[in-house]
Amino acid sequence: MDSVTQIALGAAVGEAVLGRKVGRPALLWGAGCGLLPDLDVLIPLGDAVKDFTYHRSASHSLLVLALLTPLVVKGILKCHPKTTSHRMRWHVLVFLAFATHVLLDCLTVYGTQIFWPLPVPPVMWSTIFIVDPVYSVPLIGGVIAAFVLSRDKGWGHTVNTACLAISCIYLTWTVAAKVHVGHVVKQSLLQQGIQYNRFLTVPTPFNSFLWRVIVIDDLTYHEGVYSVFDTSRNLVFKSYSNDRHLLRGLDHHWPVKRLQWFTQGFYSVLDNADDIIIRDLRMGMEPTYVFQFRVGRIKGQDRVPAKSLRISPEIELDALGLIWRRIWNQDPP
């Protein structure tokens, strides 16, 4: 999720765990711990694919964060020695702020390596878009209330708890929506006789009502959309060649292998002016994808490795209006 939401979530958790005991420091330390895992983006690794795929790795590992928790608590108690009697609650606060951060990231499609350093694929439950106001606004409102309202009467704490509960209920809705969409997609693929290896459902920007569907087979990928308000369950798919044959000769090139692993097979390949580009199909919509990387070049009959380079997409804001209309209308003009 976006960093503002992660800060708000950490602060909300901090207030819920220890706000009644120590006051605003619980909010502030929760916010700091909620932000800390995302600071890995400030470490340049000198390679576009490394920057992309090592984000949400060690800094989002539950093992690493569990080991880091006592060190953070030790620093907190040095700053607030009068709260030593709440040492155990501080441990709970810090680890929960860390854990809720990484688990929320798991609910997006980017991929979160919570089991690092084990070489298992990133977790990508893809139930919520990386920025979703319906989830974030209650969290932010609750944190503001906890910060400004009366501590003596506990109003701020109560509002924060209620807003945190509302956000959690919304997350439950996104999981239920994804399960429903998955059933619809399976039925539609079966009815249309479309053979596939796997498919992925992803919410479209800023909502959990309209879902994008990516279906993968050996030679092609299919893209469709489905709204939870659609009256028909017969999805319309458009098919595209994945052009993975362009990677022949680059099979052992590290950026290629890394992207294949990180995207879990949801990628396509493009020849753009003799640049060989891998596109992450999980984030974006045909033909615009947020993450695409040059990994090689075509020279005559040969394909040669190249230093990875991220290709910036041209984002069309008009697409947001199309998404909004498609939520409510199954056959928009």
N, C-alpha and C positions, 0 to 999 in steps of 0.2 A: 504493500500500500504506500501511498504518498507519505512523506515525512511528517507533515502537519498532523495527519490522522494518527500516525504512530506516536507522536508526542502526546496528543490528546488521550490516546488509549493508555499510555504509560501513566500519565497524570491521574486519569480516572481510576486505574487499578491502585495506584499509590494512595489516593484518598480513601478508597473502599477498604484497604487493608489497615491503614495506620492513621488516617486523617483525624479520627476522634481522639487519638492518643497524643499526637505530636503536632497537629495543626498543618499549616501550609508547607513545612518542609517535606511532608509526605507527597504532596502534589508535585513539588519541584524536583525531588529526586526520582519520583516515578516518571516524570516527563523526560529527565535526562537519560534514564535507563531505557525508556522507550525509543529514544533517538539513537543511542549508542551503536546498535548493530549496523545501522545504515551508514555510519561514518567510513566504512570500507571503500565507499566510492571516492574518497579523497586520496586514496593511494593509487597513483598511476603505475601500471604494470608494463607500459611500453609496447603494448600490443592490443589491437582493437578487440580481438576475440577473447583474450585473457581478461580485459576490463569487463567484458560482457558476461563471461561465464564464471568468473571468480567472485563476482558480486553475489551476495547471499550464500557464501560458502562458509569459511571458517567463522566469520563473525555472526553467522546465523545457526551455528551448530549447537544443539542442546547440550552436548558434552562440554564444549568450550565455555558456554555461558554458565553452566553449573559450576565449573572450576573457577570462573571469574567472579561469581557471586560473593564468596567470602572476602575477596580482596576489596570489592566495592563497598561492602558493609563495613569493613575495617576503616576505610576512608570516611564513610558517613559518620561513624561514631567518633572519629577524631574531630570532625566539624561540629558534631552535636553530642558532646560527652554526657549531657544530662539525660539523654534518651537511651543510655546503655541498658537499662532494665527492659527495653523493648528489642533487644538484640535479635531474638528469634523472629519477631514480626518484621524486622528490617530484612532478614534473610528471605522471608516469604515475599515481601514487597519487591525486592530486587529481582528475584528469580521469576516471579509472576510477570513483572514488567518485561523482562527478556523473553519469556516463553510465549506470552500473548503476542508479542511483536512477531516472532517467527511463525507462530501458528496462523496468525492473520495473513502473513505473506504466503503461506501455503495455500490459502484459499484463492489466491490469484493464479494466473497462468504462467507467470514468468519462470517459476521454478526456484525452490528453496532447498538448499542442501543441509537439512537439519541433522543428517546422520554423518556429516563430514567428521573424520577423514575417511570413512568407509566409501568405496567407489560405487555407490548406488545412485541411480538417476535422481535428479531433483524432484521434490514433491510439488505437484501442480494440480491441486484439486479444482481450480478454475470455476469457483462459484460466484466470485465477485470481481468487478472491474477494479483496476488499480486505483481509481478515484471514483468514489460513489458517495454523493452528498447525503443520501438517505441514511447511510451508515455513519458518516463523519459528523454531520451537524448536531445530532443529539449528544455525541461524545463531547464536542467542543462546548456546547451549551451547558452541560453538566459540570465541566471543569471550571468554566467561568463562574457559574453559580457557587461552586465550592470555594472559589478564591475570594469572592466579594461578599457573599452573604454571611449572616451572623454565625459565629462559631459557637457561641454560648447556647443557642437554641437548636443547633444542629441542622438548620434548614439547608445549608449548602451541601452538607454530607448526604442528606436525604435526596435532594434533587440530583446529585451526582450519581447516586446508586440507582435511582429510577432511570436516568438517561443511559447509564451503562447497560441496564437490563433491556431497554428498548433497542439499543444497538445489537445486543446479543440475539434478541428475538428476530431482528431483521436478518442476521447472518443465518439463522435457522431457516428463514424463508428462502434465502438464496440456495441453500442446500436442497430444500424440497423442490424448488423450481428446476434446478439442474437435473435431479432425478426424474422429474416429470418429462423434461425435454429429452432426456436420454431415451426414455421409453418411446416417445413419439418418433424420434429419429430411427430407432431400430425397426419400428413398424413400417415407416415410410420406405426405408431401404429394402426391406423384405418385399413389400408390395411392388416396388419398382424393379426388383431383380438386380439391384446394384451390388456387385461383389466388392468387398473391401477387406483391408487388413485391420484397420482400426479407425475410430472416429473420435473427434473432440468437440465438445460444446463449450462455448465461451460467451459470457455476457458482453454485449456491445457497450460502448462508452457511456458511463455515468448512469446506468440503470441495470435492473435485473429482470426486465420484462421481455426484451428482445435479445435473442441468442443467435450467435453465429455458429454454424456447423461446418467442420472441416472433415472430409472423409478421404482416407488415403488408401490407394492400392499400389501395385508395383510400378505402374507407368503413368498414372494420372492422380490428380486430386480433385475433389468435388467440393463446391462451396454452396451453402444455402443459409437461409435465415428462418427463424421461427419465433413468433410472439406467443406468449402465454395466453393472449386474447384471440388468437386465430381460431376460426370456427372449423377450418379444414386441417387435418393432420397429414395431408399429402404435400410434403415439402418439394419445392422446385430447386433442383441442383443445376449449377453450371459446372462444366468439366474443363480441366486445364491439364496440359502435359507437364509433368514435373521435371523433365529434361535432365534426369540424374545421370544419364550417359555422359554428360559433359564432365563428370568427375573422374572418368577413367584416366588412370595415370596419376591421379592425385589422392588415391585411396589412403596412402600412408602420411599425407601431409597433415601435421598436427592440427591446424585450424579446422580442416575438414572433419577429421575424426572427432574433435571436441564439439563442433556444432552438431554433428549427427547425434552424439550422445546427449548433449544438452537439450536439444529440441525434441528428443525421443521419437525421431522419425518424421516430425511434422515440419518438413522443409521442402523447398523446391530450388532448382538451379536455373540460372539465367545467363545467357551470353549477351553481354552489352558492350559492343565495340571491342570485341576480343577480350574483355574482362569476364572472368567466370565468377559469378556472384551467387552466394547461397542466401536465400530469403527464409527467415523464420515465419512460418505460416500461422503461428499461434497469435501473433499480435499485429493487428492491422486488418485490412480487408482488400480483396482484389481490386485494383492492381497495386495498392499502396500498403507497404509493410514497414513497421517501425524499425525493425532490426534486419539489415541486410549487409553482407560483408563480401568484399572481393577476396577471393582465396587463391586465384590463379589467373594465368593468361594463356591465350591461344596464340601460338607462334607457328604459322604454317599448318602442318599436320600434327603438331605436338601440343600438348598441354603441360605447362610448366608451373610449379608452385610460385606463389608471390606472397609477400608480407601482407598480412590481413589488414584491410582498411574498411572502416564502416562507411557505407553509402547513406547519406542523409535523405530521407524521403521528402516529398512535397505534400504536406498535409493540407487537405481541402476542408475548410471549416463548414462549407455547405453540406458536407456529409452528415453533420449533426442534425440538421433540419430533416434530412431524408430519414435518418434513424428514428427521429421523433414521430414522423408521420407513419412510418412502417409499424411502429408499436401498436397503433390503433387501427390501422387499415391493412388488411391482408393483400389487397391489390391496389397499391397507391399508383397514381398516374406517373 
